Amino acid sequence: MKMIDLSPDFEAEYFQCLEEWSEDMKDSGEQRKIWYQQMLHKGLRVKLAITDEGIVGGFIQYLPIRHSILKGEDGYFIYCIWVHGHKAGRGDMRKKGLGKALLLAAEEDVKALGGKGLAAWGLILPIWMKASWFKKHGYRTVDRDGISALVWKPFSIDAVAPKWRRQLRKPEIIAGKLRISLFSHGWCAAQNIAAERIKRIASELGDKVILDEYDTRNRIVLDSWGLSDAIFLNQKRINTGPPPSYEKLKKTVLKQLK
């Protein structure tokens, strides 16, 4: 196994989370690519884990906290560590040490860049990006929002831990209309799938709905709302992870319309 920096040769599969075989990924659009191109100039780092067979088995992506969706200045934030875990495509790459190797590579890179610490988000439930896994590698919880824990590993005694952003306000209700508010950052292909599907549904329903789109890569928008990725039907936030199917999402919208 070896770690390499993302190169143009592997960008296409990275943009689709190594799931270019998946039908769902056809709905992910171009937002991941746009996010990558914008954040690359702000210090985004992406490393790939290459197996001995020459297959890209996983990746890690991290960005200076001051340019991320967090509140803080010191260190870097891991948006995700993803090791391909499906039998389809390149096969299940879990339980081979790729995740640990990616995390260690990122830590060494951040230290070399002068970063004061490394943060990541982790779920308190045993699903994916488990907070407990990071804790085994020396991270501690410094903030929590629902089932999402913000974990942190300082590399300097003067490092200040970051915090989650909190939702600051709700979309306004418009009488006689269903208002769909779409907040999109672009970093997550799964969130992008939900975003593209809700836009398609809004287009099909025409003047029955009003679609408001918020690009949260824009710091002013992010600061104003305290949201990075979210979909609201009027003031009700709907679950977008894992991304609901087009049929399920449309059923939810039609139910709200009634």
Secondary structure, DSSP 4 states (H G I P E B T S, - for coil): -EEEE--GGGHHHHHTTT-TT-SGGGGSTTHHHHHHHHHHTTT-EEEEEE-TTS-EEEEEEEEEGGGSSSB--SSEEEEEEEE---SSTT---TTSSHHHHHHHHHHHHHHHTT-SEEEEEEESSSSSSBHHHHHHTT-EEEEEETTEEEEEEESSTT----B-------PPP-TTSEEEEEEE-SS-HHHHHHHHHHHHHHHHHGGGEEEEEEETTSHHHHHHH--SSEEEETTEE---SSPPPHHHHHHHHHHHH-
